[in-house]
Amino acid sequence: MTETAAHVTDFLAFGTVLSLIAAAVIFALVALKRQALLDGVRAYVLPLAFVLTLGASLMSLVYSDLWGIAPCGLCWLQRALLYPMPIILGIALITKDRGVGKYILGLSIPGAVIALYQHLLQMGAVGELPCPAAPGAADCAQRIIFEFGFVTFPLMAAAAFVLAAALMLLMRK
């Protein structure tokens, strides 16, 4: 990995931790019905979700196409769920459609489940299911990134999916 890629990875790992904390705070505020705090953030939900999913989509392409890190079969499944999100959110942002949450939740929940499974697979916490990759493709259980002793590529993806889901839940309330 190049020095630039290493610096970007450090930045994204830090962002992953912040995203998971932000999602936990949003879920807690929604569960506790702290309307005053939630109302101040609701106006920014669509732009935040758009920037989040666009950034995650673009960075997945940078890692694979620019820095040569081949995606595995589970990564491709996550990408299939992630890539439509910035398009849907961009249209919703332009048209001010606040009913988009159900569509983003429909993509982010299975994306988070796949990403969390792959993260557990890379951490050695679950038994290995066959990787849905073509022969000779990247191994789903291989850790390419391992920052702070727990942040992997799949955890980065899971954080993006979970934060997108939290933002959509916040928008729906």
C-alpha positions in Angstrom: 0.0 0.0 0.0 1.4 3.4 -0.9 2.0 6.1 1.7 -1.0 8.1 0.4 -3.2 5.0 0.7 -2.0 4.4 4.2 -2.8 8.0 5.2 -6.2 7.8 3.6 -6.8 4.4 5.4 -5.9 6.0 8.7 -8.3 8.9 8.1 -11.1 6.5 7.0 -10.5 4.2 10.1 -10.9 7.2 12.3 -14.1 8.2 10.4 -15.3 4.6 10.8 -15.1 4.9 14.6 -16.8 8.3 14.5 -19.5 7.0 12.3 -20.3 4.1 14.6 -20.4 6.5 17.6 -22.7 8.9 15.7 -25.0 6.0 14.7 -25.2 4.8 18.3 -26.0 8.3 19.5 -28.7 8.7 16.8 -30.3 5.3 17.7 -30.2 6.2 21.4 -31.8 9.7 20.8 -34.5 8.2 18.7 -35.2 5.5 21.3 -35.2 8.0 24.1 -37.4 10.4 22.0 -35.2 13.4 22.5 -37.1 15.5 20.0 -35.4 18.8 20.6 -32.0 17.3 19.8 -33.3 15.4 16.9 -35.1 18.3 15.3 -31.9 20.3 15.0 -30.3 17.5 12.9 -33.3 16.4 10.7 -32.7 19.2 8.2 -29.3 17.9 7.4 -30.1 14.2 7.1 -30.5 14.0 3.3 -27.3 15.9 2.6 -25.3 14.0 5.2 -26.6 10.6 3.9 -25.8 11.6 0.3 -22.2 12.7 1.1 -21.7 9.6 3.3 -22.8 7.1 0.6 -21.2 9.0 -2.3 -17.9 9.1 -0.3 -18.1 5.4 0.5 -18.9 4.5 -3.1 -16.0 6.6 -4.5 -13.5 5.3 -1.9 -14.4 1.7 -2.8 -13.5 2.5 -6.4 -10.3 4.3 -5.4 -9.1 1.3 -3.4 -9.9 -1.2 -6.2 -9.3 0.8 -9.4 -6.5 3.2 -8.3 -4.7 1.3 -5.6 -5.3 -2.2 -7.0 -6.9 -3.9 -4.0 -9.2 -6.5 -5.5 -12.7 -6.7 -4.0 -13.9 -10.2 -2.9 -17.3 -11.7 -3.5 -18.8 -10.3 -0.3 -17.4 -6.9 -1.2 -19.2 -7.1 -4.5 -22.5 -7.8 -2.8 -21.9 -4.8 -0.5 -21.1 -2.7 -3.5 -24.3 -3.8 -5.2 -26.3 -2.5 -2.2 -24.1 0.7 -1.7 -23.8 2.1 -5.3 -27.5 2.8 -5.8 -27.7 4.8 -2.5 -26.0 8.0 -3.6 -28.1 8.1 -6.8 -31.4 7.6 -4.9 -30.3 10.1 -2.2 -29.2 12.6 -4.8 -32.6 12.5 -6.5 -34.3 12.8 -3.1 -32.1 15.8 -2.2 -33.0 17.6 -5.5 -36.7 16.8 -5.3 -36.8 17.2 -1.5 -38.4 13.8 -1.2 -38.3 12.8 2.5 -40.0 9.5 1.8 -36.7 8.0 0.5 -35.8 6.5 3.9 -37.6 3.1 3.3 -35.5 2.6 0.2 -32.2 3.4 1.8 -33.1 1.2 4.8 -33.9 -1.6 2.3 -30.4 -1.3 1.0 -28.5 -0.5 4.1 -29.8 -3.2 6.4 -28.7 -6.2 4.2 -25.5 -4.3 3.4 -24.7 -3.9 7.1 -25.5 -7.6 7.8 -23.2 -8.8 5.0 -20.4 -6.4 6.0 -20.7 -7.3 9.7 -20.6 -11.0 8.8 -17.5 -10.4 6.7 -15.9 -8.4 9.5 -16.5 -11.3 11.9 -15.1 -13.7 9.3 -11.9 -11.6 9.1 -11.7 -11.3 12.9 -11.9 -15.1 13.2 -15.1 -15.0 15.2 -17.3 -17.1 12.8 -16.8 -20.2 10.8 -16.0 -19.7 7.1 -18.7 -20.0 4.6 -17.6 -20.4 1.0 -16.7 -17.1 -0.5 -19.0 -16.3 -3.4 -16.0 -15.1 -5.5 -14.9 -16.6 -8.8 -11.8 -18.8 -8.7 -8.7 -16.8 -8.3 -10.5 -13.8 -6.9 -9.8 -12.1 -3.6 -10.5 -14.1 -0.4 -13.4 -12.8 1.7 -11.6 -13.8 4.9 -8.3 -12.0 4.1 -7.7 -8.9 6.1 -6.2 -6.2 4.0 -6.8 -3.3 6.4 -6.5 -3.7 10.1 -6.4 -0.3 11.9 -6.7 0.3 15.7 -6.8 -3.5 16.2 -10.3 -3.9 14.9 -11.1 -1.7 11.8 -11.3 -3.7 8.6 -12.6 -2.9 5.2 -15.9 -4.7 6.0 -16.2 -2.7 9.3 -15.8 0.5 7.3 -18.6 -0.6 5.0 -20.7 -1.6 7.9 -20.2 1.8 9.6 -21.4 3.5 6.4 -24.5 1.3 6.1 -25.4 1.6 9.8 -24.9 5.4 9.8 -27.1 5.7 6.6 -29.7 3.5 8.3 -29.6 5.7 11.5 -30.0 8.8 9.4 -32.9 7.4 7.6 -34.5 6.3 10.8 -34.0 9.8 12.2 -35.6 11.3 9.1 -38.7 9.1 9.4 -39.4 9.9 13.0 
